[in-house]
Amino acid sequence: MVEQPVGHMSWNRPATPYERFCEEQGVPVYRGLVGVYDSRDLTLAPWKRMGGNGAIVDLDGTGGLVGMYLIEVPGGGALNAERHLYEEIFYVLEGRGTTEIWQNGSEKRQTFEWQAGSVFTAPLNTWHQLINAASSPALVLVATNAPPIMEIYQSEHFIFNTPYNFTDRYDSGDDYFEPWDELAKDPLSGRALNEAAVVPDAATCELPLDGQRGVGHRHFGLRMGGNHFSGFIAQYVAGRYSKCHAHDPGPVLVCLAGKGYSITWDKALGTHPWENGQGDQVRRQDYKDGGFVSAVPGGSQAFHGHFGASKDPFRVMAFLGGQPRRTIGAIGEEVIAMNRDMKLGGGTIEYRDEDPYIRKMFKEALEADGAEFNMPEEAYK
């Protein structure tokens, strides 16, 4: 007699706690998209819990690590105050106003101002309320690590009603929400790092020369207000583009200035998909300032690159989620950065090794906008 296995060999994936939460909010949920050309194109609806019109965006490839939503702060009004055990980064698309922050049980409230282009965070589990300073609505794009937090705790009551104050992250100091005049250095990578809770204007702030992602590339990391949920702001010279690279799903890229596109293809296709006759499997998402894209759509590693196709410098902000680099490999083992050449163990295709069609496509996109190709020829050697 042959034994029969118990149970099922396949099943339909159930909704995650975060996905169930999204469906319960009563606002549009945009799911399965690679990206959005312009956030302003999305339809919003009244969001009772938040106190303003909103929509939720669940991009393909965010891997259950990054949640996003759009919210309008009513003209002359405010959103509902809230606190929660997930972290958030706010990016103001339109409008101006203030945010009030306070700890549970404390009478002290701190207030800071924001405007179009501002990026800020509310320290973990602090009460926070966004208040509009104008008569027209303000539009804010928000990224969170709510998906993994809801997966871990699976209790909305605990996530939204825990009274604990994380004083190691937020000490209510008078200068806590002041912008940083000097950047720190990431202790692991040595790259520039901004750990302030507020960046007054992410679209125009000064970025130090970095060069890891491309020729003339400028960059600083974001680890705001003690968050584990991190990101970066980067800029490319007009007429130049990033090296294509590969990493795990999760990150979302937001266009802050200029306009451009991202391309992505499965790593299994190799570094030359067009030369190998598989260019039809490369996905492209165009966007302008206020648009965004999933860096790695799909469920596995993919090559991708970012291209500013306009006369203006191309500036982007990434929401990376909270994947801790320090846990990769054994203690003391060398961790090779993704931006190192693939031939040296990293995840980056150097310009000299990329599919020639990448440069051709970029030149065509620049020409369509009346912009000039500005890549130095020595970059391809």
Secondary structure, DSSP 8 states (H G I E B T S, - for coil): ------S-S-------HHHHHHHHT-S-EEES-SEES-GGGS--EEETTTTEEEEEEE-TT-TTT-EEEEEEE-TT-B---B--SS-EEEEEEE-EEEEEEE-TT----EEEEEETT-EEE--TT-EEEEEE-SSS-EEEEEEE-HHHHHHHH--HHHHHH-----TTT----TTTTS--SS-EE-TTT--EEE--SEES-TTTS---B--SSSTT-EEEEE-GGG-SSEEEEEEE-TT-B---EEE-S--EEEEEESEEEEEEEEGGG-S-TTTTT-GGG-EEEEEETT-EEESS-SSS-EEEEEEE-SSS-EEEEEEEE---GGGSSSTT-----TTSBGGGTSSB--GGGS-HHHHHHHHHHHHHTT------GGGG-
